[in-house]
Amino acid sequence: MESTSAKVELYKTSKVKLPMAELDYLKTLEDARDFMTMMVTKTSENRQQLADIFGGDCSRIARIRTVLDEVVLSEMNCQDQRVRTCTEACETIEKVLEDMGLGWCLKKAQSEEKASFTKRRSSIDREDLLKAVQQIEGQEASAVEVDEDALSPKAKSEAAAWSQCYDKDFVQRVLACQEPVELQALEQEAVASKTTKLGNWMIWMVHRAHLDDPTLVKFDFTNLKMPDGNVEPLISPKLAVAMESNTHIENLLMGCTNLRDQEAAILAVSLRSNHSLKVLNIDTNAIQPLTLESIANGTSVNQALQELRCNNTASGRLVTEAFLHALKSNPSLCKLGYPVTDAYFRGEIDKQLTRNNDAARKRRLEEKRRREAEGGAEKSETPKVQAKTQSAGYPAAKPTPPAATPKPAEAEPSVQSAVAEGEEKAEAKLEDEKPGAREAQEAQELQKGQEAQEAQEAKKAKEDQEAQEAKKAKEEQEGTEAEEAQEAQPVTKAAPKTPVEPEDSAALPGMVEAPAPMRSLRGYLYKKSPSARLLKSWDWRYFVLHEGRLIWWRRERDFPSETVLSQPDPAACKGFIDFKLSRARIVPDQQNPMIFAIESVDGMWQACAQKAC
């Protein structure tokens, strides 16, 4: 515990070394917690063994307490349960020792160990510590040279094999690039050397992620063996650190890539700050349970990750609990590739995945509706029927065929022949003229065409005016003849009729009189149900507006025929409103231009004789 705590203190300024140092320290806490718990749970007959191990001068338990109190972990691991459970186990041992009459020795040992721990920390050579930190930072800054003397024999053989997989000159040119645009010039060379010099392409790809290249959305190293981080710091350690600030990579595929514990621990820290990664695949890598638990904890903080795959890595109860917590904390996580053998946790994880997928589906529907609403607001002339029909998948209402527009009258033969003769003469004349005369001739032809078109339009307007005057004269003549015939008939006194419309029949806001061609309309609309007990408040109905009555059916196929429109109670209809009995007005929705309401001006709809409407 003291050795790993010293590493935590040494690497507290290093993004690469600190995560793994803290995980090593937590592993020692886990072992100490298990051992102390085992000693406490033994029977009273074996309490002498506990006193032999932790009693006497109480130095051992005092050293554990001092380490627990003095070591400060990073934000990622400060709330780890191992710290809490180990502290609780240590307190239990202390209470047992106090019951055994060793309370005074325990307090003395704790004060001595605390002073000794502080003295050891203050006696560290600050210059050596500064050199060690600078060396670590140099490796994080993507240094190419690696100290081979500090490597193990196995690492040395890996370093020798890796040195044949890249060109130092190409790597130096890649590292000299400070902008993503500069790396594009090396793309062709990097891709071409992928088969022979895989290291060139890997280092080039990682440097793109380091510079946050906006064109790099999918980072795929699947089935490509990466070198150990101690052998080549330019690939896996640099990539794990770069993911903390990268804002464009959405798919990070690292399945079967020789991802080690140290780099995975750094990646767990980076996941907490990354907000763009959506898919992470770390299948078939040598990752330990504690590191995988850290990745799960980082996923719980990350709110953008949608898919995580970590099959063939590590497993355990604590890892499974961490993944369940991640699913509850991150509702965006909808796919989890992790083997769960415990039946209880499998059921809980399946339930949470179902909830997350349902929430994702609702978010997609809301986004789709929002886009449709924005599109409808921009295109205000598009009717509501068409937008709702496309979103619900129902057949669109049949559009009314547009009125046939008369074709423009062709020019008279005399005008056409005159234009043709002029063109022939102009072409014959241009053969002997200067090159600049053709432009002038073209302008003259364009002017003649415009004059001919204006003459044609004037002639058409004159014909339309004459037709309207003849129609008006005919109507006046027919009206005069009808009046003379009515005066010739004997005058009969008729009984006074009761006025149908109320006295206040003046037009109110929203009351409009449709022109004659618009008195019969039909199509699909959404109708809101007045009942609050129904699960579905909006219904899709086929409406027909005919001679002052608004009638609706469930679907167009339920509409019997045109003859039912004149019936007092139309067959198979879901309801109708007779605007001849009740005055109504249209009230638009202030928030959504695609919604309107029809309300009675008098405050109540008049009941029909045949059916309530």
C-alpha positions in Angstrom: 0.0 0.0 0.0 2.8 2.4 0.8 4.6 1.6 -2.5 1.5 2.2 -4.6 0.6 5.3 -2.7 4.1 6.7 -3.5 3.5 6.1 -7.2 0.2 8.0 -6.9 2.0 10.9 -5.4 4.8 10.7 -8.0 2.4 10.6 -11.0 -0.3 13.0 -9.9 0.6 15.4 -12.7 0.7 12.8 -15.4 -2.4 11.9 -17.5 -0.7 8.7 -18.7 0.7 7.2 -15.5 -1.7 8.4 -12.9 -4.8 6.2 -13.8 -2.9 3.0 -13.7 -1.1 4.0 -10.5 -4.4 4.7 -8.8 -5.8 1.3 -10.0 -2.8 -0.5 -8.5 -3.4 1.4 -5.2 -7.1 0.4 -5.2 -6.1 -3.2 -5.8 -4.0 -3.2 -2.6 -6.9 -1.7 -0.7 -9.1 -4.5 -1.9 -6.7 -7.2 -0.7 -6.3 -5.5 2.6 -10.1 -5.1 3.1 -10.6 -8.8 2.3 -7.9 -9.9 4.7 -9.2 -7.7 7.6 -12.8 -8.8 7.0 -11.7 -12.4 7.1 -9.9 -11.8 10.5 -12.9 -10.1 12.0 -15.4 -12.8 10.9 -13.5 -15.6 12.6 -14.7 -17.1 16.0 -13.7 -15.7 19.3 -11.4 -18.7 19.9 -9.1 -17.3 17.2 -9.0 -13.7 18.4 -5.5 -14.3 19.6 -4.4 -14.6 16.0 -5.8 -11.2 15.3 -4.0 -9.8 18.3 -0.7 -11.4 17.1 -1.0 -9.8 13.6 -2.5 -6.4 14.4 -1.8 -6.1 18.2 1.4 -5.6 20.1 2.6 -2.1 19.2 -0.4 -1.7 16.7 2.0 -0.5 14.1 0.5 -2.5 11.2 -3.1 -1.2 11.6 -1.7 2.3 12.2 0.2 2.2 8.9 -2.9 1.1 7.1 -4.9 4.0 8.7 -2.2 6.5 7.8 -2.1 5.5 4.2 -5.9 5.7 4.0 -6.0 9.2 5.5 -3.1 10.7 3.6 -3.5 9.5 0.0 -5.8 11.7 -2.1 -7.1 10.2 -5.3 -8.3 11.9 -8.5 -11.9 12.9 -9.2 -12.4 9.7 -11.1 -11.5 7.3 -8.2 -12.1 9.4 -5.1 -15.6 7.9 -4.6 -14.5 4.3 -5.2 -16.1 1.9 -2.8 -12.8 0.1 -2.1 -11.7 3.2 -0.1 -14.9 3.3 1.9 -15.0 -0.5 2.6 -11.3 -0.7 3.5 -11.7 2.2 5.9 -14.7 0.5 7.5 -12.7 -2.7 7.9 -9.8 -0.8 9.5 -12.2 0.9 12.0 -13.6 -2.5 12.9 -10.1 -3.9 13.7 -9.3 -0.7 15.7 -12.5 -1.3 17.8 -11.5 -4.9 18.5 -8.1 -3.8 19.6 -9.6 -1.2 21.9 -11.8 -3.9 23.5 -8.7 -6.0 24.0 -7.1 -3.1 26.1 -4.8 -1.8 23.3 -6.4 1.6 22.8 -3.5 3.6 24.2 -0.9 1.7 22.1 -3.1 2.2 19.0 -3.3 6.0 19.5 0.5 6.2 20.1 1.3 4.1 17.0 -1.0 6.2 14.8 0.7 9.5 15.8 4.1 8.0 15.2 3.2 6.5 11.8 1.7 9.7 10.7 4.8 11.7 11.6 7.0 9.0 9.9 4.9 9.1 6.7 5.1 12.8 6.5 8.8 12.7 7.0 9.3 10.1 4.3 7.3 12.2 1.9 9.2 15.5 2.7 12.6 13.8 2.4 12.1 12.9 -1.3 14.6 14.6 -3.5 12.5 17.2 -5.3 15.0 17.4 -8.2 14.8 13.7 -8.8 11.0 13.9 -8.6 11.0 16.8 -11.1 13.2 14.8 -13.5 11.0 11.8 -13.3 7.9 14.0 -14.0 9.6 15.7 -17.0 10.6 12.3 -18.4 6.9 11.2 -18.2 5.7 14.3 -19.8 8.3 13.8 -22.5 6.8 10.4 -23.3 3.3 12.0 -23.3 4.5 14.5 -25.8 5.0 11.7 -28.3 8.7 11.1 -28.1 10.0 8.6 -30.7 13.0 7.3 -28.8 12.4 4.8 -26.0 14.9 4.0 -23.3 15.6 0.3 -24.1 17.7 -0.1 -21.0 14.7 0.2 -18.8 12.7 -2.4 -20.7 12.3 -6.0 -19.8 13.8 -8.7 -22.2 10.4 -9.4 -23.6 9.8 -5.7 -24.2 13.2 -5.4 -25.8 12.4 -8.1 -28.3 9.0 -6.4 -29.1 10.8 -3.0 -29.5 13.2 -4.6 -32.0 10.4 -6.1 -34.0 8.4 -2.8 -33.9 11.4 -0.8 -35.2 11.0 -2.6 -38.5 7.3 -1.4 -38.8 7.8 2.3 -39.3 10.2 4.9 -40.8 11.6 7.5 -38.5 11.7 10.1 -41.2 8.0 9.7 -42.0 7.1 9.8 -38.3 9.1 13.0 -37.8 7.2 14.6 -40.7 3.9 13.5 -39.2 4.7 14.9 -35.8 5.8 18.2 -37.3 2.2 18.8 -38.6 0.2 21.1 -36.3 -3.0 21.3 -38.3 -5.2 18.6 -39.8 -4.9 20.1 -43.2 -1.1 19.4 -43.2 -1.7 15.7 -42.6 -3.8 15.4 -45.8 -0.6 15.8 -47.8 0.7 12.7 -46.2 -2.4 10.6 -46.6 -1.4 8.9 -49.8 2.0 7.9 -48.5 0.6 6.6 -45.2 -2.1 4.5 -46.9 0.4 3.1 -49.4 2.8 2.0 -46.7 0.0 0.3 -44.6 0.8 -3.2 -45.9 4.6 -3.0 -45.5 5.0 -0.3 -42.8 1.9 -0.6 -40.6 3.4 1.7 -38.0 3.5 4.6 -40.4 -0.3 4.4 -40.9 -1.0 3.8 -37.2 1.0 6.8 -36.1 -0.6 9.0 -38.8 -4.1 8.0 -37.7 -3.4 8.6 -34.1 -2.0 12.0 -34.8 -5.2 12.8 -36.7 -7.1 12.0 -33.6 -4.7 14.1 -31.5 -5.2 17.1 -33.8 -9.0 16.6 -33.8 -9.3 16.1 -37.5 -13.0 16.9 -38.4 -12.9 14.4 -41.3 -12.0 11.5 -38.9 -15.4 10.2 -37.7 -14.7 6.4 -37.6 -11.4 5.2 -36.0 -11.0 1.5 -36.8 -8.0 -0.5 -35.6 -9.9 -3.8 -35.4 -7.6 -6.9 -35.5 -4.5 -4.7 -35.9 -2.0 -5.5 -33.1 -0.8 -2.3 -31.4 2.6 -2.3 -29.7 2.9 -2.0 -25.9 2.7 1.5 -24.6 6.1 1.2 -23.1 7.6 0.3 -26.5 5.7 2.9 -28.6 4.1 5.8 -26.8 2.9 7.3 -30.1 0.0 4.9 -30.5 -2.1 3.5 -27.7 -1.1 6.0 -24.9 -1.4 9.0 -27.2 -4.8 7.8 -28.5 -6.2 7.2 -25.0 -5.2 10.8 -24.0 -6.4 12.3 -27.3 -9.9 10.9 -26.8 -10.4 13.3 -23.9 -10.4 16.4 -26.1 -11.5 14.9 -29.5 -14.9 16.2 -30.7 -15.3 14.4 -34.0 -14.7 10.7 -33.6 -18.0 8.8 -33.1 -16.9 5.2 -33.6 -13.8 3.9 -31.8 -13.2 0.3 -32.8 -10.4 -1.3 -30.8 -11.4 -5.0 -30.9 -8.5 -7.4 -30.7 -5.8 -4.7 -30.8 -3.6 -5.7 -27.9 -5.0 -2.9 -25.7 -3.4 -3.1 -22.3 -4.5 -2.2 -18.8 -2.5 1.0 -18.6 -4.0 2.5 -21.8 -7.5 1.2 -20.9 -7.3 3.0 -17.6 -6.3 6.3 -19.4 -9.2 5.7 -21.8 -11.6 5.4 -18.8 -10.5 8.8 -17.7 -10.9 10.3 -21.2 -14.5 8.9 -21.4 -15.6 11.2 -18.6 -14.8 14.3 -20.7 -15.6 13.1 -24.2 -19.0 14.1 -25.6 -18.9 12.9 -29.2 -18.1 9.2 -28.9 -21.2 7.0 -29.7 -19.7 3.5 -30.3 -16.8 1.9 -28.3 -15.6 -1.6 -29.1 -12.8 -3.1 -26.9 -13.6 -6.8 -27.4 -10.9 -9.5 -26.9 -8.3 -7.4 -25.1 -6.2 -8.2 -22.0 -8.1 -5.9 -19.6 -8.4 -6.7 -15.9 -11.6 -6.4 -13.9 -10.6 -3.3 -12.0 -9.7 -1.5 -15.2 -13.0 -2.6 -16.9 -14.9 -1.3 -13.8 -13.2 2.1 -14.3 -14.3 2.1 -18.0 -17.9 1.4 -16.8 -17.7 4.2 -14.3 -16.5 6.6 -17.0 -19.4 5.4 -19.2 -21.8 6.4 -16.5 -20.5 10.0 -16.6 -20.4 10.1 -20.4 -23.9 11.0 -21.7 -23.2 10.5 -25.5 -22.1 6.8 -25.7 -24.8 4.6 -27.3 -23.0 1.3 -27.8 -20.3 -0.4 -25.7 -18.8 -3.8 -26.5 -16.3 -5.5 -24.2 -16.7 -9.2 -24.7 -13.8 -11.6 -24.0 -12.1 -9.2 -21.5 -12.8 -9.6 -17.8 -15.8 -10.3 -15.6 -16.9 -10.1 -12.0 -19.6 -9.0 -9.7 -18.2 -5.5 -9.2 -17.8 -5.1 -12.9 -21.4 -6.2 -13.5 -22.7 -3.8 -10.8 -20.7 -1.0 -12.5 -22.3 -1.7 -15.9 -25.8 -1.7 -14.3 -25.0 1.6 -12.7 -23.8 3.0 -16.1 -27.0 1.9 -17.8 -29.1 3.7 -15.2 -26.9 6.9 -15.2 -26.5 7.1 -19.0 -29.9 6.8 -20.8 -28.3 7.0 -24.2 -26.5 3.7 -23.7 -28.8 1.3 -25.6 -26.4 -1.6 -26.5 -24.1 -3.5 -24.2 -21.9 -6.3 -25.2 -20.8 -8.0 -22.0 -21.3 -11.5 -20.7 -23.5 -11.6 -17.6 -23.8 -15.0 -15.9 -25.7 -13.9 -12.8 -29.5 -14.4 -13.4 -30.5 -11.4 -11.2 -28.1 -8.9 -12.9 -29.0 -10.3 -16.3 -32.7 -9.5 -15.7 -31.9 -6.0 -14.3 -29.6 -5.2 -17.2 -32.2 -6.4 -19.8 -34.9 -4.2 -18.1 -32.6 -1.2 -18.1 -31.6 -1.7 -21.8 -35.3 -1.9 -22.7 -36.0 1.4 -20.9 -33.1 3.1 -22.6 -34.1 1.8 -26.0 -37.7 3.0 -25.4 -36.4 6.4 -24.3 -34.2 6.6 -27.4 -37.2 5.8 -29.6 -39.2 8.6 -28.0 -36.3 11.0 -28.6 -36.2 10.1 -32.3 -40.0 10.6 -32.6 -39.8 14.0 -30.9 -36.9 15.0 -33.2 -38.8 13.9 -36.2 -41.9 15.9 -35.2 -39.8 18.9 -34.5 -38.3 18.8 -37.9 -41.7 18.4 -39.5 -43.0 21.3 -37.5 -40.1 23.5 -38.6 -40.6 22.4 -42.2 -44.3 23.3 -42.0 -43.5 26.7 -40.6 -41.1 27.5 -43.4 -43.6 26.3 -46.0 -46.8 27.9 -44.7 -48.7 27.3 -48.0 -48.3 23.5 -47.6 -51.6 22.3 -46.2 -51.9 20.5 -42.9 -53.3 17.4 -44.5 -50.2 16.7 -46.5 -47.8 17.1 -43.6 -49.8 14.8 -41.2 -50.4 12.2 -44.0 -46.7 11.9 -44.6 -45.8 11.6 -40.9 -48.6 9.0 -40.1 -48.2 6.9 -43.2 -51.9 7.4 -44.3 -52.9 8.0 -47.9 -52.8 11.7 -48.8 -56.0 13.5 -49.7 -56.8 13.6 -53.4 -55.8 17.1 -54.6 -58.3 19.1 -56.6 -57.2 19.3 -60.2 -56.1 22.8 -61.1 -58.1 24.8 -63.5 -56.9 24.5 -67.1 -55.0 27.6 -68.2 -55.6 28.7 -71.7 -52.6 28.4 -73.9 -51.3 31.7 -75.4 -52.6 32.4 -78.8 -50.1 31.9 -81.5 -49.0 34.8 -83.7 -50.8 35.4 -86.9 -49.3 33.8 -90.1 -48.5 37.3 -91.4 -46.5 38.2 -88.4 -44.7 34.8 -88.4 -43.8 35.1 -92.1 -42.6 38.7 -91.6 -40.3 37.6 -88.8 -39.0 34.6 -90.8 -38.2 36.9 -93.8 -36.5 39.4 -91.6 -34.3 36.6 -90.1 -33.3 35.3 -93.5 -32.4 38.8 -94.8 -30.4 39.5 -91.6 -28.4 36.3 -91.9 -27.6 37.0 -95.6 -26.5 40.6 -94.7 -24.3 39.5 -91.8 -22.1 37.4 -94.1 -20.6 40.6 -95.6 -20.6 42.8 -92.5 -18.1 43.2 -89.7 -17.9 40.7 -86.8 -19.5 43.2 -84.4 -22.7 43.5 -86.4 -23.9 40.1 -85.3 -24.4 41.3 -81.7 -26.4 44.3 -82.9 -28.5 42.1 -85.1 -29.3 39.8 -82.2 -30.4 42.7 -80.0 -32.6 43.9 -82.8 -34.2 40.5 -83.1 -34.8 40.3 -79.4 -36.5 43.7 -79.5 -38.7 42.6 -82.4 -39.7 39.5 -80.5 -40.7 41.6 -77.5 -42.8 43.9 -79.6 -44.6 40.9 -81.2 -45.3 39.5 -77.8 -46.7 42.8 -76.5 -48.9 43.1 -79.6 -50.2 39.6 -79.0 -51.0 40.3 -75.3 -52.8 43.5 -76.2 -54.9 41.7 -78.7 -55.8 39.0 -76.2 -56.7 41.6 -73.5 -59.0 43.3 -76.0 -60.8 40.1 -76.8 -61.3 39.3 -73.1 -62.7 42.8 -72.5 -65.1 42.5 -75.4 -66.3 39.0 -74.2 -66.9 40.4 -70.7 -68.9 43.3 -72.0 -71.1 41.0 -74.2 -71.7 38.7 -71.2 -72.7 41.7 -69.0 -75.1 43.0 -71.6 -76.7 39.6 -72.0 -77.2 39.4 -68.2 -78.7 42.8 -68.1 -81.1 41.9 -70.9 -82.2 38.7 -69.1 -82.8 40.6 -65.9 -84.9 43.2 -67.6 -87.1 40.5 -69.2 -87.5 38.7 -65.9 -88.7 41.9 -64.2 -91.2 42.6 -67.0 -92.6 39.0 -66.7 -92.9 39.4 -62.9 -94.8 42.7 -63.2 -97.2 41.1 -65.7 -98.2 38.4 -63.1 -100.9 39.2 -60.5 -99.6 40.4 -57.2 -100.3 37.9 -54.3 -99.8 38.8 -50.7 -97.6 36.2 -49.0 -97.4 35.5 -45.3 -94.4 37.0 -43.5 -91.6 34.6 -43.0 -89.7 34.2 -39.7 -86.1 35.2 -40.1 -83.7 32.3 -39.7 -80.6 34.3 -38.7 -80.4 36.1 -35.4 -80.4 39.9 -35.2 -76.7 40.1 -34.5 -75.8 38.4 -37.8 -72.9 40.8 -38.5 -69.6 39.1 -39.4 -67.4 38.3 -36.5 -63.6 37.7 -36.4 -62.9 34.3 -37.9 -66.3 34.1 -39.8 -65.6 33.8 -43.5 -67.9 33.2 -46.5 -66.2 30.8 -48.9 -66.6 31.4 -52.7 -68.8 29.2 -54.7 -66.1 26.8 -56.0 -64.8 26.2 -52.4 -68.2 25.1 -50.9 -67.4 21.4 -51.4 -64.1 20.3 -49.9 -62.8 16.9 -48.7 -59.7 15.3 -47.3 -57.9 13.9 -44.2 -57.5 15.9 -41.0 -56.6 15.2 -37.4 -59.6 15.8 -35.0 -59.1 16.2 -31.3 -61.5 14.2 -29.2 -63.4 16.2 -26.4 -63.2 13.2 -24.0 -60.3 13.2 -21.5 -60.7 9.5 -20.7 -59.5 8.3 -24.1 -55.9 7.2 -24.4 -55.5 8.7 -27.9 -56.8 12.3 -28.0 -56.2 12.9 -31.7 -58.0 10.8 -34.4 -57.3 10.6 -38.2 -60.6 11.3 -40.0 -61.9 11.8 -43.5 -63.8 15.1 -43.7 -66.3 16.4 -46.3 -67.6 20.0 -46.3 -70.7 20.0 -48.5 -73.5 22.7 -48.7 -72.9 24.1 -45.2 -72.4 20.8 -43.4 -69.1 19.4 -42.2 -69.3 15.6 -42.1 -66.6 13.1 -41.2 -66.0 9.3 -41.5 -63.2 7.1 -40.1 -61.5 6.5 -43.4 -62.2 7.4 -47.1 -63.1 3.8 -47.7 -66.0 4.2 -45.3 -67.5 7.0 -47.4 -70.6 5.3 -49.1 -71.3 7.5 -52.0 -72.1 11.1 -53.1 -75.8 10.5 -52.5 -75.4 10.4 -48.7 -74.2 14.0 -48.6 -77.8 15.2 -49.1 -79.3 12.9 -46.5 -80.4 14.4 -43.2 -78.4 11.8 -41.3 -75.5 10.6 -43.5 -74.9 6.8 -43.4 -71.8 5.5 -41.5 -70.5 8.9 -40.6 -68.9 9.5 -37.3 -70.4 13.0 -36.8 -71.4 16.2 -38.6 -71.9 19.9 -38.0 -74.6 21.9 -39.7 -73.4 25.5 -40.1 -76.9 26.5 -41.2 -78.2 26.1 -37.7 -75.2 27.5 -35.7 -72.9 30.2 -36.6 -69.2 29.3 -36.3 -65.8 30.8 -36.6 -62.2 29.5 -37.1 -59.8 30.1 -34.2 -56.1 29.6 -35.2 -53.6 28.1 -32.7 -51.1 30.8 -31.6 -48.2 28.3 -31.3 -48.7 25.9 -34.2 -49.9 27.3 -37.5 -51.0 23.7 -38.6 -53.8 23.6 -35.9 -57.1 25.4 -35.8 -60.3 25.1 -33.8 -64.0 25.6 -34.9 -66.2 27.1 -32.2 -69.8 28.3 -32.0 -70.3 32.0 -32.0 -73.3 31.8 -29.8 -71.5 29.6 -27.2 -73.5 26.4 -28.0 -74.1 24.2 -31.0 -77.8 23.9 -32.0 -79.1 20.3 -32.0 -80.3 18.8 -35.3 -83.8 17.3 -35.5 -82.4 13.9 -36.6 -79.1 13.7 -34.7 -77.2 15.7 -32.2 -74.4 17.6 -34.0 
